[in-house]
């Protein structure tokens, strides 16, 4: 196993990338007692090939982000592969892993690092690094040696601490064009809004005693991993990213309802993530009813209800009746797969993927139904074909 895989734009700044890779391997090797030749790997510098084998046996992905990073299909594929491994690991264990380390190679004025790579920032205090990036420190190492070594240590710290091995993902199409949340959307990509219908811990209904699934805000709701705030949010973002969606996560409030109900974008794709206990609050019931009225072709719902949440299981009848009254249209929709009372993260992820694919297909059919061929400026030269026997 390798401790890390270095993902970067190839053929550009190769001398400096090779220097950083060499230094990082040396520092990681010193801390682990292993040989520098085996602690790190990267793709061939002058090839766009993606090695799933190298990615699969690496524990951490170190991303050298620059303005060109997401324009390269191999960079997107490398990141998407690790995101799918993280998604699989979380679905199996309910735990998150610090397995993607974003490093600012060059500043990107159009896309902030924390927006396009929603992973913990590098713990480097260097003002020069935060302002100008790692490449600048390398080029002027004589002046910024201490800053460079600080970034090197901070990166190595993250690599060495991440000891949990992620599962491999088989059958991944390395040529796929996967982009993370916030990155420039590839052609054909689609936006989806996830609306979290839950509450903060201090706003739970009196009947709800198990508060360990909640946090300071509704987005902290973590039905499958109590105590790990935003675990559900991370899971849906990663799943959407793997299917070439760009995801926005919103709490269920009046502002969100106004946003997704606006006449300007009635076909916006919306996935409602429902905490059945939230429906005990009168205001939440009103907002849920408003979402229930949206177009069924552009809206769907998923309801996590963990089998480990004994309180929810004891109140199954009460919660089901409450949802039937609050979301009559969504609850009445026939579906070929389960969307309600999903007992674990694995079943939730499976249903979420089916939901997104179904919404994607419905949106494509809707677009095709209103699309008509453009009429040439000089008019039609011949009659259009009206069936297989037309001539």
ZAMARGU-4260 file (C-alpha; in steps of 0.2 Angstrom, whole numbers, plus 5000, padded with zeros to 4 digits):
<rodrens>
0) 5000/5000/5000 | 5005/5018/4996 | 5002/5032/5009 | 4997/5044/4996 | 4993/5047/4978
5) 4998/5064/4971 | 4984/5071/4959 | 4990/5086/4948 | 4990/5094/4931 | 5003/5085/4921
10) 5016/5091/4909 | 5014/5108/4917 | 5027/5114/4930 | 5034/5096/4930 | 5051/5101/4938
15) 5042/5109/4953 | 5029/5095/4955 | 5043/5082/4955 | 5053/5092/4968 | 5038/5093/4979
20) 5033/5075/4977 | 5051/5070/4981 | 5051/5081/4997 | 5034/5074/5002 | 5040/5056/5000
25) 5055/5060/5010 | 5046/5067/5025 | 5032/5054/5025 | 5046/5040/5024 | 5055/5048/5039
30) 5039/5048/5050 | 5033/5030/5045 | 5050/5021/5044 | 5047/5016/5026 | 5057/5019/5010
35) 5053/5035/5001 | 5051/5025/4985 | 5035/5016/4992 | 5026/5029/5002 | 5019/5039/4987
40) 5014/5037/4969 | 5007/5048/4955 | 5002/5046/4937 | 5015/5046/4923 | 5020/5064/4921
45) 5018/5065/4902 | 5002/5054/4900 | 4984/5057/4903 | 4981/5038/4908 | 4973/5035/4925
50) 4979/5020/4935 | 4965/5013/4945 | 4977/5001/4952 | 4988/5015/4959 | 4973/5024/4966
55) 4966/5009/4974 | 4981/5005/4984 | 4983/5023/4990 | 4977/5028/5007 | 4976/5047/5004
60) 4973/5058/4989 | 4984/5074/4989 | 4976/5086/4976 | 4987/5100/4969 | 4973/5112/4965
65) 4976/5126/4951 | 4965/5135/4939 | 4967/5121/4926 | 4964/5106/4938 | 4946/5103/4934
70) 4949/5106/4915 | 4958/5089/4915 | 4948/5073/4913 | 4961/5063/4922 | 4961/5075/4937
75) 4942/5074/4938 | 4943/5055/4937 | 4956/5053/4951 | 4946/5064/4963 | 4930/5055/4958
80) 4938/5038/4961 | 4943/5044/4979 | 4926/5052/4982 | 4917/5035/4978 | 4929/5026/4989
85) 4924/5038/5003 | 4906/5036/4999 | 4908/5017/5000 | 4917/5017/5016 | 4904/5029/5024
90) 4890/5018/5018 | 4898/5002/5026 | 4905/5010/5042 | 4895/5026/5045 | 4912/5034/5048
95) 4920/5049/5038 | 4939/5048/5034 | 4951/5062/5031 | 4957/5055/5014 | 4958/5070/5003
100) 4971/5083/5006 | 4968/5099/4996 | 4984/5109/4993 | 4983/5126/4984 | 4996/5124/4970
105) 4991/5141/4962 | 4977/5153/4967 | 4961/5152/4957 | 4952/5168/4957 | 4936/5161/4950
110) 4935/5146/4962 | 4940/5147/4980 | 4949/5131/4986 | 4936/5127/5000 | 4922/5129/4988
115) 4928/5117/4974 | 4936/5104/4987 | 4925/5103/5002 | 4938/5094/5013 | 4947/5101/5028
120) 4959/5115/5023 | 4978/5112/5026 | 4983/5117/5043 | 4997/5129/5037 | 4999/5146/5044
125) 5010/5153/5031 | 5003/5169/5024 | 5013/5167/5008 | 5006/5150/5005 | 4988/5156/5007
130) 4991/5171/4996 | 5001/5164/4982 | 5001/5145/4983 | 5014/5132/4984 | 5021/5134/4967
135) 5026/5152/4972 | 5035/5145/4987 | 5045/5132/4977 | 5050/5145/4964 | 5057/5156/4978
140) 5062/5143/4990 | 5078/5153/4995 | 5066/5166/5002 | 5052/5155/5008 | 5061/5140/5014
145) 5052/5140/5031 | 5035/5143/5023 | 5038/5129/5011 | 5044/5117/5025 | 5028/5122/5035
150) 5017/5117/5020 | 5027/5101/5018 | 5025/5096/5036 | 5006/5100/5037 | 5003/5089/5021
155) 5013/5075/5029 | 5004/5077/5045 | 4987/5073/5036 | 4995/5059/5026 | 5002/5050/5041
160) 4987/5052/5052 | 4975/5045/5039 | 4978/5026/5043 | 4961/5019/5038 | 4961/5010/5022
165) 4947/5014/5010 | 4938/5000/5000 | 4942/4999/4982 | 4929/5003/4969 | 4928/4991/4955
170) 4921/4994/4938 | 4925/5013/4938 | 4926/5021/4921 | 4942/5031/4923 | 4938/5041/4907
175) 4922/5048/4916 | 4920/5067/4918 | 4917/5069/4937 | 4918/5086/4945 | 4916/5090/4964
180) 4904/5102/4972 | 4907/5119/4966 | 4919/5115/4952 | 4915/5121/4934 | 4901/5110/4928
185) 4905/5099/4913 | 4894/5099/4898 | 4879/5089/4901 | 4880/5090/4920 | 4864/5095/4930
190) 4861/5104/4946 | 4851/5096/4960 | 4845/5104/4976 | 4844/5093/4992 | 4832/5100/5005
195) 4835/5094/5023 | 4819/5093/5032 | 4825/5092/5049 | 4828/5103/5065 | 4842/5109/5076
200) 4845/5100/5092 | 4837/5114/5102 | 4822/5114/5091 | 4817/5096/5093 | 4798/5092/5096
205) 4795/5087/5114 | 4792/5069/5109 | 4809/5067/5102 | 4821/5062/5116 | 4836/5055/5106
210) 4845/5071/5102 | 4862/5063/5097 | 4857/5063/5079 | 4856/5082/5079 | 4867/5097/5080
215) 4867/5116/5080 | 4858/5117/5063 | 4846/5106/5053 | 4861/5102/5041 | 4870/5094/5055
220) 4856/5080/5056 | 4865/5063/5055 | 4853/5049/5056 | 4866/5035/5052 | 4881/5042/5061
225) 4876/5050/5078 | 4888/5063/5083 | 4896/5065/5066 | 4888/5081/5061 | 4885/5084/5042
230) 4888/5065/5038 | 4872/5064/5028 | 4876/5080/5019 | 4893/5074/5014 | 4886/5057/5008
235) 4873/5065/4997 | 4886/5077/4989 | 4898/5063/4985 | 4884/5053/4978 | 4878/5067/4967
240) 4896/5071/4961 | 4899/5053/4956 | 4884/5055/4944 | 4890/5071/4937 | 4877/5082/4946
245) 4882/5098/4955 | 4874/5099/4972 | 4867/5112/4983 | 4861/5108/5001 | 4848/5119/5009
250) 4838/5118/5025 | 4819/5117/5024 | 4814/5135/5028 | 4803/5148/5020 | 4818/5155/5010
255) 4821/5138/5002 | 4803/5135/4998 | 4802/5152/4989 | 4818/5148/4980 | 4813/5131/4973
260) 4795/5136/4970 | 4799/5151/4960 | 4791/5152/4943 | 4808/5156/4935 | 4814/5138/4937
265) 4799/5126/4940 | 4809/5111/4933 | 4824/5113/4946 | 4828/5096/4952 | 4824/5094/4971
270) 4827/5079/4983 | 4819/5081/5000 | 4828/5073/5014 | 4814/5070/5027 | 4816/5067/5046
275) 4799/5061/5050 | 4801/5069/5068 | 4802/5086/5060 | 4784/5084/5054 | 4778/5086/5072
280) 4782/5104/5071 | 4768/5114/5064 | 4779/5126/5054 | 4789/5111/5046 | 4772/5103/5041
285) 4767/5119/5032 | 4784/5120/5023 | 4783/5101/5018 | 4766/5103/5011 | 4773/5117/5000
290) 4786/5106/4993 | 4774/5091/4991 | 4765/5103/4978 | 4779/5104/4967 | 4780/5095/4950
295) 4782/5076/4953 | 4794/5074/4938 | 4806/5086/4946 | 4804/5082/4965 | 4806/5067/4975
300) 4809/5062/4994 | 4820/5050/5004 | 4817/5046/5022 | 4831/5040/5032 | 4826/5030/5048
305) 4840/5020/5055 | 4837/5003/5062 | 4848/5008/5076 | 4836/5022/5081 | 4825/5012/5093
310) 4815/5027/5097 | 4810/5029/5079 | 4806/5011/5077 | 4795/5011/5092 | 4785/5026/5085
315) 4784/5018/5067 | 4765/5019/5066 | 4764/5037/5073 | 4778/5043/5061 | 4771/5034/5046
320) 4753/5042/5049 | 4761/5059/5051 | 4770/5058/5034 | 4755/5051/5025 | 4745/5067/5031
325) 4759/5079/5028 | 4766/5073/5011 | 4751/5065/5003 | 4757/5067/4985 | 4774/5060/4988
330) 4769/5046/4999 | 4756/5041/4986 | 4768/5040/4972 | 4771/5023/4965 | 4790/5019/4965
335) 4799/5004/4960 | 4812/5006/4974 | 4811/5010/4992 | 4812/5028/4997 | 4804/5028/5015
340) 4811/5021/5031 | 4828/5018/5024 | 4837/5008/5038 | 4855/5011/5034 | 4867/5022/5024
345) 4870/5008/5011 | 4851/5007/5007 | 4850/5026/5007 | 4864/5028/4995 | 4857/5015/4983
350) 4840/5023/4983 | 4848/5040/4981 | 4857/5035/4966 | 4841/5028/4958 | 4832/5044/4963
355) 4845/5055/4954 | 4845/5044/4938 | 4826/5044/4937 | 4826/5063/4939 | 4839/5065/4926
360) 4830/5054/4914 | 4813/5064/4917 | 4822/5080/4914 | 4830/5074/4898 | 4812/5068/4892
365) 4805/5085/4897 | 4818/5094/4887 | 4816/5083/4872 | 4797/5086/4872 | 4799/5105/4870
370) 4814/5105/4859 | 4811/5107/4840 | 4823/5108/4826 | 4828/5125/4820 | 4821/5131/4804
375) 4834/5137/4791 | 4833/5155/4786 | 4829/5151/4768 | 4815/5139/4774 | 4812/5121/4772
380) 4818/5114/4756 | 4809/5097/4758 | 4794/5091/4768 | 4800/5084/4785 | 4799/5065/4787
385) 4783/5060/4796 | 4786/5041/4799 | 4796/5027/4793 | 4787/5026/4776 | 4787/5045/4772
390) 4796/5050/4756
</rodrens>
